[in-house]
Amino acid sequence: MKKALDATPPQVAPEELIALVTASFGPPEEHIGPSYSTRRNKDGPLESRAISSPHKAVDASPQVSPEELIALVTASFGPPEQHIACGLAAQAKSYTREGRTNMRAMRAEQFIGYEALKLVELPKPVVSDGRVLVRIKAAGVTPLDHTILSGKFHTTKVPLVLGNEGAGVVEEGGGTDFPVGSRVMFWGTYGAFEDGTYSEWIAVRKEDLCLIPDEVDDVSAAGIPVAYLTAQVALYLAGFRAGKTVLAPAIGGSVGNAVTQLARALGAKHAVSSTTNHAKAEQAKTLGFNEVIDTSLEKLGDGVRRITGGYGADIVIDGIGGEVLSEALGALALGGSLTTLGYSASRQTTIDVTDLIVPQASIRSLNMFLQPQATVTDAWSAIVSLLKSGAIKPIVAKTFPLAEAAHALRYLVEGRPFGRVVLTI
């Protein structure tokens, strides 16, 4: 005769419950903290309520005591030991990081704005030929992410996990070049033409990976690829060499910071940037950017001529578009060139053709998605060398947890911070 099962469900220690919730879904405070504030009512049980302002980022998550967690689980689903007795313990065990087959990701369900970005659960990527499984530690938030989410990118399809760049740890498929445990950063078509880095794992093409120097932490590394690769490639294609004068409008932005730092580190005679914000101009000076034009006080062209003694800029790298591009053309030196690679201000601009004709200047464009692998590889080599020497240093303005990706994007676009915005995962 079969032995009857004990009808009494096993008791669950608070520590065991926290371990179970953490293994299945991440730390309890990660879920309660970013999205909810908690309080007790007069009778004792926990209540949850949504944070009233969707615009304010939560910098720190409240800690959840074992007793509070048990009260919350019990109020929502009944005593936790009931579920464990029914077999959920075995299911949760299969969800541990070592054996999980699913992952969390922030995915755009439509391209209509912030509200379309949702936290979802997706299958964990499977490594195939030429791909390396990377556990994401941090993901850079870029203007491109906002362009895509707003439906203004030229071609892509929903649903789509956003995120064009990231940093993490190799878990599988890296071979001898990128052994298991290697810290890597990368950029590619992720988050634009295939699912991206707003997720816990991603399968990355091996050629897109770059080892992170020991001098750089994961959060800083996540903000390096898009900005510094774009800046280095743009300078190279524009024929930069030591002694040239470079203008990169919009200090504080990813490309503005990167171009200015790289040009200065590589021996530019002048590495000039600009800002429309007086406070940001002062902040730039405290961070060592000494040739920043405050366009609330003088015009861009006038500022360039003041700094260069009337010479102008040999190279302009513009990621802003709109009126900034038009004004920057007027600051070109004889034989100078302007590279346009972004349109965060506007796609539309009006130019005075004499700004090109008189100095016999030129204008060109840059699409990083179309660059040969050799060009990107050479750019990585230059960047890593400068990172190791300390000649360039990425600036991070603020971090947000993965679930707060929409708030992070809003902060980037509307807050216009000085430095990169990064998701920690």
ZAFI-591576 format. One record per residue (C-alpha): x, y, z; residue in three letters. Coordinates in pm, whole numbers, plus 32768, in hexadecimal, padded with zeros to 4 digits. Layout:
BEGIN
- X:Y:Z:ALA
...
***
This chain:
BEGIN
- 8000:8000:8000:MET
- 807B:8159:7FA8:LYS
- 80CF:823D:80C6:LYS
- 7FE0:8364:80EB:ALA
- 8077:84BE:80BA:LEU
- 8091:859C:81EA:ASP
- 7F71:8693:81CA:ALA
- 8027:8798:8294:THR
- 80E8:8883:81B1:PRO
- 8253:88B9:8217:PRO
- 82AA:89F8:82CA:GLN
- 837E:8AF3:820F:VAL
- 8486:8BBF:82BD:ALA
- 8490:8D31:825D:PRO
- 85EE:8D07:81D5:GLU
- 857E:8BE4:80F8:GLU
- 845F:8CB1:806B:LEU
- 8544:8DD5:8018:ILE
- 8638:8CE5:7F72:ALA
- 851B:8C4E:7EA7:LEU
- 8493:8D9E:7E35:VAL
- 85F1:8E19:7DE4:THR
- 8643:8CE1:7D18:ALA
- 8502:8CFC:7C53:SER
- 84D9:8E6E:7C1C:PHE
- 8606:8F29:7CA5:GLY
- 8623:8FDB:7DF9:PRO
- 84C8:9029:7E8B:PRO
- 8521:9198:7EBA:GLU
- 856B:91B0:7D45:GLU
- 83FB:9173:7CFF:HIS
- 8369:922C:7E27:ILE
- 8461:934D:7E1F:GLY
- 8466:93D4:7CBA:PRO
- 82F5:93B1:7C71:SER
- 824D:93C3:7DC2:TYR
- 826D:946B:7F10:SER
- 8200:939D:803A:THR
- 815B:93F7:817F:ARG
- 8095:9353:8293:ARG
- 7F2B:93A2:82DC:ASN
- 7E9D:93BB:843A:LYS
- 7E65:9244:8457:ASP
- 7FC4:91E3:83F0:GLY
- 7FBB:913F:8297:PRO
- 807D:91D9:817B:LEU
- 7FDB:92A7:806D:GLU
- 8076:9306:7F20:SER
- 8038:943A:7E52:ARG
- 80CF:94B6:7D0F:ALA
- 81C2:95D9:7D22:ILE
- 8101:970F:7CBF:SER
- 8202:97B0:7BD7:SER
- 826D:96E6:7AA7:PRO
- 8380:97E2:7A5F:HIS
- 844B:97C1:7B9C:LYS
- 8554:96B4:7BA7:ALA
- 8575:95E6:7CE5:VAL
- 86DF:95F1:7D53:ASP
- 86CA:94F1:7E67:ALA
- 85DE:93D0:7EAA:SER
- 8549:93A5:8006:PRO
- 85C0:9271:80BD:GLN
- 84BB:9165:80FB:VAL
- 84C6:90A4:8241:SER
- 8476:8F2E:8245:PRO
- 8339:8F6E:830A:GLU
- 82C0:9078:8215:GLU
- 8304:8F96:80EE:LEU
- 8243:8E75:8188:ILE
- 8120:8F60:81D6:ALA
- 811E:8FE0:8072:LEU
- 812E:8E84:7FD5:VAL
- 8023:8E01:80C2:THR
- 7F38:8F23:807C:ALA
- 7F5C:8EF2:7F06:SER
- 7F6E:8D79:7EDB:PHE
- 7F2F:8CD2:802B:GLY
- 8034:8C39:8117:PRO
- 8175:8BFB:8054:PRO
- 819A:8A9C:80E1:GLU
- 805F:8A37:8024:GLN
- 8104:8A7F:7ED9:HIS
- 824C:89DC:7F35:ILE
- 8192:88A5:7FA8:ALA
- 80E5:8899:7E56:CYS
- 822E:8883:7D9D:GLY
- 828D:89EB:7D53:LEU
- 83D4:89B9:7E0A:ALA
- 844B:88D0:7CF9:ALA
- 83DB:89C4:7BED:GLN
- 848C:8AE5:7C98:ALA
- 85CC:8A1C:7CB1:LYS
- 85D0:89FB:7B37:SER
- 85C0:8B77:7B22:TYR
- 870C:8BB3:7BCF:THR
- 880A:8C75:7B06:ARG
- 88D0:8B3C:7AB6:GLU
- 87A8:8A86:7A1D:GLY
- 86AF:8B8E:79AC:ARG
- 8615:8B6E:7857:THR
- 856A:8CC1:7861:ASN
- 85D0:8E2A:78A1:MET
- 8546:8F83:78E7:ARG
- 8551:908C:77D7:ALA
- 84C5:91E4:778D:MET
- 8414:91CA:763E:ARG
- 8367:92C9:7562:ALA
- 8212:9239:7512:GLU
- 81CA:935F:742A:GLN
- 828D:948C:73B1:PHE
- 81B7:9598:7453:ILE
- 8289:961C:7574:GLY
- 82EF:95CB:76D8:TYR
- 81AD:951A:7738:GLU
- 81EB:940C:7633:ALA
- 8323:938D:76E7:LEU
- 82BF:9261:77BB:LYS
- 8371:9170:78A4:LEU
- 8342:9015:780F:VAL
- 83C5:8EB4:783F:GLU
- 8468:8E17:770E:LEU
- 8528:8CD9:76C0:PRO
- 8697:8CEF:7710:LYS
- 8764:8D07:75CE:PRO
- 87FC:8BC8:7545:VAL
- 8961:8BDF:74C7:VAL
- 8990:8B91:7356:SER
- 8ABC:8B9C:726C:ASP
- 8B7C:8CE1:7288:GLY
- 8AB7:8D5A:73B5:ARG
- 8B26:8D7E:751E:VAL
- 8A39:8D70:7646:LEU
- 8A6D:8EA2:7721:VAL
- 89CC:8EE0:7873:ARG
- 897C:9055:7868:ILE
- 89F4:9121:7990:LYS
- 89A5:927B:7909:ALA
- 890D:9312:77CE:ALA
- 8940:946D:773F:GLY
- 880D:9543:76FC:VAL
- 8832:9606:75B7:THR
- 8773:9705:74E8:PRO
- 8748:95F4:73E2:LEU
- 8677:952D:74DC:ASP
- 858B:9655:74FC:HIS
- 8581:968A:7384:THR
- 8519:951F:7353:ILE
- 841C:9522:746F:LEU
- 8380:965D:73DF:SER
- 8351:95BC:7289:GLY
- 844C:96A0:71DA:LYS
- 8552:959F:7177:PHE
- 8562:954C:7007:HIS
- 8526:93D7:7024:THR
- 84E0:92DD:7138:THR
- 83C0:9203:71B4:LYS
- 8305:91CE:72FA:VAL
- 8317:9134:73F1:PRO
- 8482:918E:7430:LEU
- 8564:9182:7560:VAL
- 861C:92CF:755D:LEU
- 878B:930E:75AC:GLY
- 88A2:934B:74B2:ASN
- 89CE:9314:7599:GLU
- 8A2A:9262:76D7:GLY
- 8B2B:91CA:77C1:ALA
- 8B28:9076:7864:GLY
- 8BCF:8F28:78A2:VAL
- 8C06:8E0F:77A7:VAL
- 8B4D:8CD1:7808:GLU
- 8B70:8BF9:76D1:GLU
- 8BFD:8BEE:7572:GLY
- 8D1C:8CE5:7593:GLY
- 8E32:8BEE:754B:GLY
- 8F99:8C4B:759C:THR
- 8F69:8DB8:7538:ASP
- 8E56:8DF1:7637:PHE
- 8E68:8CDD:773F:PRO
- 8D46:8C9F:782C:VAL
- 8D49:8DB1:7933:GLY
- 8DE4:8EBA:7850:SER
- 8D5C:9019:787C:ARG
- 8CF0:90A4:772D:VAL
- 8C4C:91D6:7693:MET
- 8BA7:91E1:753F:PHE
- 8AD7:9298:7440:TRP
- 8A26:922D:7301:GLY
- 88D1:9213:7262:THR
- 883E:91B0:73B4:TYR
- 870A:9272:741B:GLY
- 86DA:92F1:72B8:ALA
- 86C0:91C7:71CD:PHE
- 86B9:90B0:72D0:GLU
- 8673:9097:7445:ASP
- 8762:9164:7515:GLY
- 8808:9198:7663:THR
- 86E1:91FC:773F:TYR
- 86E2:9092:77B6:SER
- 8795:8FA1:789C:GLU
- 8843:8EDC:7789:TRP
- 8897:8F11:761C:ILE
- 893F:8E45:750A:ALA
- 8A4A:8F2A:7477:VAL
- 8B0A:8F00:7335:ARG
- 8C70:8EB3:7396:LYS
- 8CFD:8FC6:72B7:GLU
- 8C31:90CA:7375:ASP
- 8CD7:907F:74C2:LEU
- 8DF3:913D:7567:CYS
- 8E9A:90E3:76B0:LEU
- 8E62:91E6:77C0:ILE
- 8FA8:9273:784B:PRO
- 8FDC:9231:79BE:ASP
- 8FDA:93A9:79F7:GLU
- 8E6C:93C4:798B:VAL
- 8D3D:9350:7A55:ASP
- 8C0C:92AB:79B7:ASP
- 8B29:93DC:79CD:VAL
- 8C27:94C0:7928:SER
- 8C73:93B7:7821:ALA
- 8B04:93A1:77BE:ALA
- 8B10:950E:7754:GLY
- 8C4B:94F1:7682:ILE
- 8BFB:9435:753D:PRO
- 8B00:9514:7487:VAL
- 8B96:9663:74E8:ALA
- 8D09:961A:74CA:TYR
- 8CF9:9535:739A:LEU
- 8C26:9636:72E2:THR
- 8D11:974F:7348:ALA
- 8E50:9694:72ED:GLN
- 8DCE:961F:719A:VAL
- 8D4A:977C:714A:ALA
- 8E9B:981C:719B:LEU
- 8F56:9717:70CF:TYR
- 8E7A:973E:6F9C:LEU
- 8E95:98BA:6FB5:ALA
- 9010:989F:6F9D:GLY
- 9060:990A:70FE:PHE
- 91CB:992C:7166:ARG
- 927F:99DE:727F:ALA
- 9271:9B59:7264:GLY
- 9115:9B67:71CB:LYS
- 8FF9:9C31:7262:THR
- 8EBE:9B69:72AC:VAL
- 8D5E:9BDF:7303:LEU
- 8C60:9AED:7395:ALA
- 8B23:9BA7:7403:PRO
- 8A5D:9B42:7538:ALA
- 8B4D:9B03:7658:ILE
- 8AB4:9A18:7755:GLY
- 8A1B:993E:7645:GLY
- 8AB2:97EF:75EC:SER
- 8B52:984E:74A0:VAL
- 8BAC:99B1:750C:GLY
- 8C6B:992E:763A:ASN
- 8D11:9812:757F:ALA
- 8D87:98DE:7453:VAL
- 8E0D:99F3:7532:THR
- 8EC9:98FE:7613:GLN
- 8F57:9835:74F1:LEU
- 8FC2:9966:7429:ALA
- 9072:99F9:7557:ARG
- 911A:98AD:75AD:ALA
- 9190:9880:7445:LEU
- 9235:99D6:7433:GLY
- 9134:9AC9:73A8:ALA
- 919D:9C35:73B1:LYS
- 903E:9C8C:7426:HIS
- 8F2A:9B9D:7495:ALA
- 8DF6:9C7B:749F:VAL
- 8C92:9C30:7507:SER
- 8B5B:9CF8:755F:SER
- 8A21:9D00:7631:THR
- 88E5:9DD0:7643:THR
- 88E4:9DAE:77BF:ASN
- 89B9:9E97:7893:HIS
- 89BF:9DA8:79BD:ALA
- 8A35:9C8E:78DC:LYS
- 8B48:9D6E:7851:ALA
- 8BC4:9DAB:79B3:GLU
- 8BAE:9C36:7A03:GLN
- 8C7B:9BE9:78CD:ALA
- 8D92:9CCA:794A:LYS
- 8D9F:9C16:7A98:THR
- 8DC8:9ACF:79D9:LEU
- 8EEA:9B51:790D:GLY
- 8E39:9BBD:77CD:PHE
- 8ED5:9D14:77A8:ASN
- 8E65:9D6F:7647:GLU
- 8CEC:9D6A:7665:VAL
- 8C17:9E76:75BE:ILE
- 8AE9:9EE9:7686:ASP
- 89F2:9F36:756F:THR
- 890E:9FE6:7665:SER
- 8A1A:A0F6:7665:LEU
- 8AAC:A0EB:7503:GLU
- 8A6B:A04A:73B4:LYS
- 8B13:9F00:7362:LEU
- 8BDE:9F8D:7240:GLY
- 8C4E:A0BA:7309:ASP
- 8CC0:9FD9:7423:GLY
- 8D8A:9EFB:7339:VAL
- 8E37:A029:729C:ARG
- 8E7F:A0BB:73F4:ARG
- 8F23:9F79:746E:ILE
- 8FE6:9F3D:732C:THR
- 9050:A0A3:72EE:GLY
- 8F73:A0BE:71BB:GLY
- 8FED:9F79:711D:TYR
- 8EB3:9EA1:713F:GLY
- 8E87:9D29:715C:ALA
- 8F38:9C2F:707B:ASP
- 8E45:9B1D:70DE:ILE
- 8CE0:9B31:7160:VAL
- 8C39:99F5:71E4:ILE
- 8AC5:9A39:7214:ASP
- 89C7:9952:72B0:GLY
- 88BE:9A5C:72EE:ILE
- 883B:9ACD:719B:GLY
- 8746:9BEC:7173:GLY
- 87C4:9D4E:71A7:GLU
- 8902:9CD1:7251:VAL
- 8975:9C2D:710E:LEU
- 892E:9D69:704B:SER
- 89EF:9E42:7140:GLU
- 8B11:9D4D:7152:ALA
- 8B3E:9D5F:6FD9:LEU
- 8B82:9ED1:6FFF:GLY
- 8CA0:9E83:70EF:ALA
- 8D6B:9DB0:6FF7:LEU
- 8ED0:9E0F:6FA2:ALA
- 8F59:9E0E:6E3E:LEU
- 8F3D:9CAD:6DB6:GLY
- 8E83:9C3D:6EEE:GLY
- 8D80:9B28:6EFF:SER
- 8C42:9AE2:6FC0:LEU
- 8BCE:9981:700E:THR
- 8A5D:9958:7063:THR
- 8A03:981C:7121:LEU
- 88CE:986A:71F1:GLY
- 8797:993E:720D:TYR
- 8738:9952:737C:SER
- 86C3:9ABB:7348:ALA
- 8627:9A9C:71EF:SER
- 8644:99E8:70A4:ARG
- 85FE:9B2B:6FEE:GLN
- 86F9:9C42:6FBA:THR
- 873B:9D66:6ED0:THR
- 889C:9DB3:6E61:ILE
- 8945:9EDB:6DBC:ASP
- 89FE:9E3C:6C98:VAL
- 8B06:9F4D:6CA6:THR
- 8B75:9EB4:6DF2:ASP
- 8BEB:9D91:6D1C:LEU
- 8C50:9E47:6BDE:ILE
- 8D23:9F65:6C6A:VAL
- 8E09:9E8E:6D48:PRO
- 8DF5:9D6F:6C4B:GLN
- 8D75:9C9A:6D69:ALA
- 8CB8:9B52:6D5A:SER
- 8BA3:9A99:6E0C:ILE
- 8B81:9923:6E33:ARG
- 8AB4:9829:6EFA:SER
- 8B04:9700:6FD5:LEU
- 8A35:95C4:7009:ASN
- 8AE2:94E3:7104:MET
- 8A12:93B5:709C:PHE
- 8ABD:93BF:6F48:LEU
- 8C27:93CF:6FBD:GLN
- 8D18:92B5:6F5C:PRO
- 8D7F:91D0:7077:GLN
- 8EEC:9238:704E:ALA
- 8E90:93A5:708D:THR
- 8DD7:934D:71CE:VAL
- 8EF0:9267:7243:THR
- 8FF3:9379:7210:ASP
- 8F14:946C:72CD:ALA
- 8EF8:937B:73F2:TRP
- 9073:935B:7401:SER
- 90A2:94D4:7415:ALA
- 8F91:94FB:751C:ILE
- 900C:93E1:75FE:VAL
- 916D:946B:75F9:SER
- 90F1:95C2:7665:LEU
- 9012:952B:7772:LEU
- 9137:946A:7804:LYS
- 9210:95A2:780D:SER
- 90FC:9672:78AC:GLY
- 9102:976C:778D:ALA
- 8F8A:9742:7760:ILE
- 8E87:96F3:7866:LYS
- 8D13:96B6:782F:PRO
- 8C29:978C:78FE:ILE
- 8AF1:96EB:7993:VAL
- 89DF:97D7:7A06:ALA
- 88EC:96E0:7A9F:LYS
- 888C:9572:7AB1:THR
- 8733:94D1:7AB7:PHE
- 86C5:9368:7AF1:PRO
- 864E:92A2:79C3:LEU
- 84DF:92C5:7A1D:ALA
- 8504:9440:7A19:GLU
- 8579:944E:78AD:ALA
- 845D:9536:7845:ALA
- 84BA:9629:795C:HIS
- 8627:9614:78F2:ALA
- 85CF:9670:778C:LEU
- 84F5:978F:77FE:ARG
- 860E:980E:78DC:TYR
- 8704:97FD:77BA:LEU
- 8623:98B5:76C5:VAL
- 8574:99AE:77A8:GLU
- 8675:99D9:78BD:GLY
- 879B:9A00:77CC:ARG
- 889C:998D:78CE:PRO
- 8A13:99BF:78BB:PHE
- 8A8F:9860:786C:GLY
- 89FF:970D:7820:ARG
- 88C5:9669:78A6:VAL
- 88F1:94F6:78EF:VAL
- 880E:93D6:7952:LEU
- 8894:92E6:7A5A:THR
- 8822:917F:7A31:ILE
***
